[in-house]
Amino acid sequence: QVNRLEITPDKQYLAAAGNPHIRLFEVNSNSPQPVMSYDSHTSNVMAVGFQCDGNWMYSGSEDGTVKIWDLRAPGCQREYESRAAVNTVVLHPNQTELISGDQNGNIRVWDLTANSCSCELVPEVDTAVRSLTVMWDGSLVVAANNRGTCYVWRLLRGNQTMTNFEPLHKLQAHDGYILKCLLSPEFCEPNRYLATASSDHTVKIWNVDGFTLEKTLVGHSRWVWDCVFSVDGAYLITASSDSTARLWTMASGETIRVYQGHHKATVCCALHDGAESSPS
């Protein structure tokens, strides 16, 4: 299975997180063979991402670890123990802190400079943290859990360490599970949105200013597992258990295109839309 897809910052490679390997493929190649395989996780890899210059990759797994990989070398460079299955990992825009969320409800900040855990939060005891997202400027972090709740913290500025999480908002976004939460990208400014994809078959778009509901995207007939904004925040791609992916326009909340062809659930998606303003 493929749990997560992520494209490198230079758009050259696609990482596919599976069980238990992460495989790196060339985006513009016709070869179906991976160029590299990263193999030291022992269970499902649920999260993968890249440092902004593409120098290293991070991952989180149900084996309870967060790992850092040098892309030019096959081995794992560093490993952090979360003591519970890791569902989600994000990199702070300062490129020096990883934030992970696990099945036991723990959120941990891993300080890559000090090489240690600098902060630990438990928003709701024994409620799995399913997805984490950080605002592009490092001002907010949102955690979504299995009870349909989003916790929002302000990350205090003027402070290089991120251990200052100031509770800002608690949003009861869905009645079902939230499988993915995602804050809009920099070029979406001055609009700031939070997208939440749920087991209730919908994606909701919230205005970060006040966390009011802007739109509900209705069209999928099963769980919506993943979503990704276009670079300018004008479009959203979603992946669902109904075996389709959809392209939505944020302006109207309508589906522009349905991508069909998979025979089983589609649980993740990635978008390579370069610097153009139109989706591709």
C-alpha positions as semicolon CSV with decimal commas, in nm:
position;residue;x (nm);y (nm);z (nm)
1;Q;0,000;0,000;0,000
2;V;0,098;0,364;-0,038
3;N;0,018;0,577;0,267
4;R;0,165;0,912;0,173
5;L;0,306;1,084;-0,135
6;E;0,541;1,382;-0,130
7;I;0,728;1,560;-0,410
8;T;1,079;1,694;-0,346
9;P;1,121;2,076;-0,341
10;D;1,304;2,066;-0,677
11;K;1,011;1,865;-0,827
12;Q;1,254;1,594;-0,943
13;Y;1,146;1,307;-0,723
14;L;0,834;1,155;-0,570
15;A;0,857;0,979;-0,235
16;A;0,602;0,705;-0,171
17;A;0,567;0,591;0,191
18;G;0,458;0,230;0,221
19;N;0,490;-0,066;0,452
20;P;0,764;-0,054;0,571
21;H;0,971;0,105;0,293
22;I;0,992;0,455;0,148
23;R;1,065;0,454;-0,223
24;L;1,192;0,747;-0,425
25;F;1,088;0,770;-0,791
26;E;1,190;1,010;-1,065
27;V;0,893;1,230;-1,154
28;N;0,988;1,284;-1,520
29;S;1,103;0,933;-1,593
30;N;0,919;0,651;-1,766
31;S;1,093;0,398;-1,546
32;P;0,862;0,233;-1,291
33;Q;1,166;0,140;-1,081
34;P;1,256;0,346;-0,772
35;V;1,591;0,526;-0,773
36;M;1,631;0,467;-0,399
37;S;1,467;0,267;-0,123
38;Y;1,482;0,362;0,245
39;D;1,438;0,054;0,454
40;S;1,490;0,079;0,830
41;H;1,129;0,130;0,947
42;T;0,966;-0,192;1,067
43;S;0,600;-0,099;1,012
44;N;0,369;0,125;0,807
45;V;0,526;0,461;0,720
46;M;0,252;0,719;0,774
47;A;0,438;1,046;0,715
48;V;0,710;1,167;0,483
49;G;0,844;1,508;0,385
50;F;1,151;1,708;0,283
51;Q;1,373;1,983;0,414
52;C;1,326;2,298;0,200
53;D;1,655;2,258;0,008
54;G;1,590;1,887;-0,042
55;N;1,899;1,789;0,157
56;W;1,717;1,545;0,380
57;M;1,388;1,363;0,424
58;Y;1,190;1,290;0,740
59;S;0,944;1,012;0,810
60;G;0,714;0,881;1,081
61;S;0,593;0,526;1,123
62;E;0,357;0,303;1,315
63;D;0,676;0,144;1,453
64;G;0,681;0,442;1,693
65;T;0,976;0,626;1,542
66;V;1,048;0,949;1,356
67;K;1,350;0,919;1,127
68;I;1,570;1,155;0,931
69;W;1,739;1,039;0,610
70;D;2,017;1,193;0,406
71;L;1,881;1,169;0,052
72;R;2,226;1,094;-0,092
73;A;2,292;0,806;0,145
74;P;2,079;0,497;0,191
75;G;2,087;0,476;0,572
76;C;1,885;0,651;0,842
77;Q;2,078;0,943;0,995
78;R;1,875;0,999;1,310
79;E;1,592;0,836;1,497
80;Y;1,349;0,970;1,761
81;E;1,130;0,745;1,976
82;S;0,766;0,847;2,016
83;R;0,670;0,534;2,215
84;A;0,344;0,507;2,016
85;A;0,249;0,467;1,649
86;V;0,331;0,792;1,468
87;N;0,048;0,912;1,241
88;T;0,176;1,250;1,127
89;V;0,498;1,455;1,111
90;V;0,546;1,812;0,987
91;L;0,853;2,030;0,953
92;H;0,840;2,379;1,102
93;P;0,924;2,647;0,840
94;N;1,238;2,730;1,039
95;Q;1,365;2,389;0,916
96;T;1,503;2,303;1,261
97;E;1,203;2,143;1,432
98;L;0,990;1,843;1,350
99;I;0,646;1,810;1,509
100;S;0,496;1,461;1,540
101;G;0,155;1,333;1,645
102;D;0,086;0,977;1,758
103;Q;-0,183;0,722;1,827
104;N;-0,178;0,788;2,204
105;G;-0,260;1,157;2,156
106;N;0,091;1,296;2,207
107;I;0,228;1,588;2,008
108;R;0,605;1,622;2,032
109;V;0,848;1,881;1,904
110;W;1,188;1,741;1,806
111;D;1,460;2,005;1,812
112;L;1,702;1,902;1,537
113;T;1,972;2,140;1,659
114;A;1,969;2,011;2,017
115;N;1,880;1,662;1,891
116;S;1,613;1,615;2,157
117;C;1,243;1,649;2,235
118;S;1,188;2,013;2,331
119;C;0,814;2,004;2,396
120;E;0,534;1,759;2,462
121;L;0,158;1,825;2,446
122;V;-0,144;1,603;2,495
123;P;-0,453;1,794;2,375
124;E;-0,688;1,504;2,452
125;V;-0,576;1,195;2,645
126;D;-0,595;0,868;2,451
127;T;-0,735;1,036;2,140
128;A;-0,512;0,975;1,839
129;V;-0,361;1,278;1,667
130;R;-0,431;1,202;1,302
131;S;-0,289;1,505;1,120
132;L;-0,076;1,813;1,189
133;T;-0,025;2,126;0,980
134;V;0,183;2,441;1,034
135;M;0,114;2,782;0,877
136;W;0,379;2,870;0,615
137;D;0,509;3,158;0,831
138;G;0,529;2,945;1,145
139;S;0,256;3,142;1,325
140;L;0,004;2,860;1,385
141;V;-0,006;2,487;1,427
142;V;-0,323;2,279;1,398
143;A;-0,375;1,921;1,519
144;A;-0,673;1,712;1,409
145;N;-0,788;1,406;1,602
146;N;-1,006;1,100;1,577
147;R;-1,301;1,278;1,738
148;G;-1,339;1,536;1,463
149;T;-1,174;1,810;1,670
150;C;-0,904;2,055;1,560
151;Y;-0,680;2,214;1,821
152;V;-0,516;2,538;1,714
153;W;-0,214;2,692;1,884
154;R;-0,039;3,018;1,820
155;L;0,336;2,967;1,801
156;L;0,481;3,269;1,971
157;R;0,697;3,474;1,738
158;G;1,033;3,633;1,804
159;N;1,132;3,308;1,958
160;Q;1,347;3,057;1,775
161;T;1,238;2,773;1,999
162;M;0,889;2,654;1,941
163;T;0,815;2,531;2,289
164;N;0,567;2,817;2,334
165;F;0,235;2,678;2,218
166;E;-0,039;2,925;2,311
167;P;-0,389;2,771;2,284
168;L;-0,590;2,976;2,036
169;H;-0,896;2,778;1,933
170;K;-1,073;2,445;1,960
171;L;-1,283;2,364;1,657
172;Q;-1,539;2,084;1,645
173;A;-1,505;2,046;1,270
174;H;-1,668;1,709;1,196
175;D;-1,872;1,440;1,369
176;G;-1,648;1,169;1,223
177;Y;-1,271;1,127;1,209
178;I;-1,057;1,401;1,061
179;L;-0,805;1,220;0,842
180;K;-0,615;1,528;0,721
181;C;-0,592;1,893;0,815
182;L;-0,406;2,141;0,599
183;L;-0,339;2,515;0,619
184;S;-0,331;2,716;0,296
185;P;0,004;2,811;0,136
186;E;0,186;3,144;0,125
187;F;0,059;3,254;-0,217
188;C;-0,300;3,219;-0,096
189;E;-0,250;3,536;0,113
190;P;-0,423;3,746;0,233
191;N;-0,679;3,464;0,257
192;R;-0,594;3,200;0,515
193;Y;-0,781;2,873;0,515
194;L;-0,781;2,546;0,702
195;A;-0,901;2,240;0,510
196;T;-1,027;1,937;0,705
197;A;-1,088;1,605;0,527
198;S;-1,312;1,359;0,706
199;S;-1,465;1,013;0,728
200;D;-1,801;1,191;0,687
201;H;-1,721;1,207;0,310
202;T;-1,673;1,587;0,310
203;V;-1,392;1,840;0,317
204;K;-1,461;2,160;0,508
205;I;-1,285;2,488;0,438
206;W;-1,250;2,716;0,741
207;N;-1,143;3,079;0,744
208;V;-0,849;3,097;0,985
209;D;-0,963;3,445;1,084
210;G;-1,220;3,340;1,343
211;F;-1,242;2,977;1,225
212;T;-1,574;3,027;1,055
213;L;-1,692;2,771;0,801
214;E;-1,644;2,903;0,446
215;K;-1,744;2,600;0,238
216;T;-1,823;2,232;0,257
217;L;-1,695;2,032;-0,040
218;V;-1,950;1,761;-0,114
219;G;-1,907;1,497;-0,383
220;H;-1,702;1,206;-0,251
221;S;-1,908;0,903;-0,150
222;R;-1,663;0,758;0,103
223;W;-1,391;0,869;0,347
224;V;-1,171;1,156;0,230
225;W;-0,814;1,070;0,331
226;D;-0,598;1,345;0,193
227;C;-0,602;1,690;0,040
228;V;-0,347;1,927;-0,108
229;F;-0,373;2,294;-0,207
230;S;-0,240;2,428;-0,535
231;V;0,055;2,664;-0,489
232;D;-0,171;2,971;-0,488
233;G;-0,447;2,815;-0,278
234;A;-0,704;2,855;-0,558
235;Y;-0,759;2,480;-0,600
236;L;-0,770;2,173;-0,381
237;I;-0,709;1,808;-0,475
238;T;-0,866;1,537;-0,261
239;A;-0,827;1,157;-0,239
240;S;-1,103;0,927;-0,119
241;S;-1,194;0,564;-0,043
242;D;-1,446;0,594;-0,328
243;S;-1,135;0,525;-0,548
244;T;-1,136;0,873;-0,702
245;A;-0,941;1,194;-0,663
246;R;-1,112;1,528;-0,723
247;L;-1,003;1,875;-0,824
248;W;-1,203;2,154;-0,658
249;T;-1,201;2,526;-0,718
250;M;-1,192;2,719;-0,392
251;A;-1,386;3,012;-0,540
252;S;-1,711;2,816;-0,572
253;G;-1,638;2,491;-0,387
254;E;-1,731;2,298;-0,703
255;T;-1,564;1,989;-0,847
256;I;-1,388;2,074;-1,173
257;R;-1,257;1,727;-1,244
258;V;-1,289;1,372;-1,114
259;Y;-0,987;1,146;-1,159
260;Q;-1,093;0,784;-1,202
261;G;-0,887;0,475;-1,271
262;H;-0,793;0,331;-0,934
263;H;-0,982;0,016;-0,837
264;K;-0,931;0,053;-0,464
265;A;-0,933;0,336;-0,212
266;T;-0,710;0,633;-0,292
267;V;-0,566;0,745;0,041
268;C;-0,307;1,005;-0,056
269;C;-0,228;1,262;-0,322
270;A;0,049;1,502;-0,417
271;L;0,041;1,795;-0,658
272;H;0,321;1,911;-0,887
273;D;0,200;2,250;-1,006
274;G;0,531;2,433;-1,018
275;A;0,517;2,810;-1,024
276;E;0,222;2,841;-1,263
277;S;-0,102;2,968;-1,121
278;S;-0,307;2,710;-1,309
279;P;-0,331;2,355;-1,176
280;S;-0,157;2,081;-1,371
